[in-house]
Amino acid sequence: MAVMTDSADLTLDEIRALLAPAIAENAAFDGWGAAARDMAAEMNGIDRDVAALAFPGGAVDMIDAWFASVDAAMLVTLPPERLAAMKIRQRITALVEGRLAATAPHREALRRALAILAMPQNVATAAKLGWRSVDTMWRAAGDVVADYNHYTKRAMLLAVYGATVTVFLDDESEDHADTRAFLARRIDGIMRFEKAKAGITRRAQRRPSLTRFVGRLRYPVV
């Protein structure tokens, strides 16, 4: 059933957000092109020309908007008060699973989207979109400090998420049990790495420092 909307009252950003999920529904059959976009526009009472104006970059812009809507849906299902009751490992696992659940009804659309993003001219955009999603996950999990760990955590989660999506796309097990098991093993690897890194850092901090020793020789405490 079409949803009539007065597009004159909407900004282009709002139109993108409105149409993105509907485009994904159609992209499974029509691909990420004008046909999927126009059908989504008709479903939502948006003029086709206005819809085209909202996605000047074509398929990549549509995919960008859809991924943003998936991130938003993930955060709705996992509000701060729910995440606060979990340990960090549980938060990250829940967020990844929440994002996958948001794409589950549109796995073929996701497959087609990833094929487009894998094209050489789109690799930089693919990296940007992936980083945006894992940054959203870590921030929702409570990690907002912009230090060295900020980047290493996101890089590791991006690798884990990418590998998990590959499994997810072909997972026919009940309730995606195989994907969940794969993700659990990968998250466990991240946590072991973080624990080992923390141990190395603590040992380094306790190690005698030649600089501090020389400083005490030059400026003895009276």
N, C-alpha and C positions, 0 to 999 in steps of 0.2 A: 504494500500500500504506500502510495506517495505521501510524503510529509511536506505540506505547502509551507514555504518560508518566504518572507519578504526579504530578498537579498539586498535591498536598498538599506536595510537596517544593520547589515553585517559588514564587518571589515573583511579584508582579504584573508587575514590570519584566522578569523572566525570561520570563514568559508572553508579554508583548508582543513581546520579541525573538524568541521561538520562532515565534510565529504570523505575524508581519509578512510574511515572504517568501511563505508559503503563501496569505495573504490576497491578496497582489498577483497570484499565479497565478490565483486565482479572480475577482479584480476585473475582469479583462479581459472576462469574460463576464457576471458577475453584478453588476458595479458595486461601489463601496466601501460596502457595506451589510451588514446582518445575515446575508444568505445567504452571502456570501463569508467572513465571519468564522466562522460556524457550521461551514461546510465545512472551513475550516482547522483549527478546533478538533477536529473528528472525525478528520481526518487525523493529528493529533498526540496523540490520546488525552486531550484537555482537555475538561472539562465545559463545555457551552455557556454556562451561567450564569456560570461563572468567566471565560470568554472575554469575555463582555459586560461583566463587572466590570473587566476589564483595559483596556477601551477606552470609558470613560464618555462621552467626547466624540464617539463615533460615528466617522464617516468621517474627520474631521480627525485624530483620534487614531491611527487605523489608518495613514493616510498619513504622519503624523509618525514612527511606529515603522518604517514601511517605508523612508523616507528615511534614518533612522538606520542601518538595516541595510545600505543601499546604501553609505553612507559607510564603514561598517566593512568591507564587502567590498572597497571601493576600497583601503583601507589594507592589507588582507591581500595583495592582488596587487602592491602597491608598498611593500614594507617599507623602513625607513630605509636599510639598507645598499645597496639597489638605487637609491634616489633619490640617495644620496650621490655616486654615480658620474656624475651628470648635472649639467649647467649649469641655472641657475634656470629659464630658458625651457623647457628640456626637462622639468623636473620638473612645472611647471604644466601643460604640454601633456599629459604622461603621466597626471597625476591627473585632469584633465577627461575624457580619453579612457577612463580606468579607471572613472570613475563612470558614464559613458554605457554602457560595456560591461556594467556590472552591471545596468543597467536594460533593456538591449537585448532580453532574452527577454520583457519585459513592456511593450512600447511602448504597447499599447492601455491597459493599466492606468495607465501614466504619463500618457497623454493624458487619461484620465478624472480622474486625481488633480489634474492642473493645472486642469481645468475647475472642479473643486470649489474649489480654492484661489483661483481668479479671482473667485469670488463676493464681493460687497462685504463681507459679514460675516467673510470669511476672509482678507482682504488683509493684515492685520497678521500673522496666523499665517504666511502665505505668505512675507512678508518675513523673518520670524524664521527659518524653515526654510532659506530660501535663504542667509541670512547665515551660519547654522551650517555649511552645507556648504562655502561658499567659505572660511570661517575655518579649517575642518578642512584644506582643501587647502593654504592658505598656511602653516599650522603644520607640516604634513607636509613642505612644501617648505623649511622652515627659518626662516620669518618669524614670530617670536614677540614682537618688540619692540612695545609699545603706544604708538606715537607717531602723529603726523599721517599719516605714510605708511601706517601700519597700516590706517587706515580708507579712505584713498583707494585702496589696492591692492585691498581687498576689494570696495569699491563698483564698481570697474572690472571685476573678475573676475565679479562677480554679473551685470553687464550683458552681458558676453561669454558667460557660461554660459547665461543665459536665451535669448539670441539663437541660440546653438548648439543648444540643445534644440529650438527651433522648427524648425530645419533638420533635425535628427536625426529628429524624429517622422515626417517625410514622405520621408525619404531611402531610396530603393530601390537606390542604387548598390552595387556590390560592396564588401563590407567597410566600408560607410559612407564611401566615399572622398570623397563630396561634403561630408559633415560634417567630415571631417578637414581638408580643404582650407579650408573656411570658418573652422574653429577656428584653423588656422595663420595665416590673414590677421588675425584678430582679436587673437591673442596677439602677433603682430608689431606691431600698433598699440599695444598696451600697452607693449611694450618700447621702442618709439621714444619714446613719451610719457615713460617713466621716464628714458630717456637724456637727453632734452631738459630735463626738470625738474632732473636732477642738474647739467647744465651751467649752468643759470640760477642754481642755488644756489651753485655754485662761484664764478661771476662776482660774485654779490652779496657773498660773503664777502671777495673781493679788492677790492671797491669801497672807496674812501676813506670813512671814517666821520667825520662832523662831530663827533659826540659824543666819539669817541676823541681827535680832534684838540684839542677844547676841554679835555678832561680832561688832556691832556699839558701844555697851557698853564697850567692851574691847579696841576697837581702834576708839575712837570718832573722827569725822571729825573736824579739827581745822579751 
